[in-house]
Amino acid sequence: MTVKHVIRQLVEKALYIRSLTPDIEDEINFELTRLGYISDVDYEALELLMSEMDEGRIKLVSRC
């Protein structure tokens, strides 16, 4: 993945597979921690992901 807008790219991956997997969630959290801030593009992507999850179009996959 490129350095720029990694969170957006992770959200795109979750939207594509219609699931928020533990690996994707961990990578998003890692990037948020590493960067210490969130860009407007990444923020909008996370808002879209949350909206899609609220509407039931994206499922949250739990750890087994």
Buried (B, 14 or more C-beta within 10 A) or exposed (E): EEEEBBBBBBBBBBBEEEBBBEEBBEBBEEBBEEEEEBBEEBEEBBEBBEEBBEEEEBBEBEEE
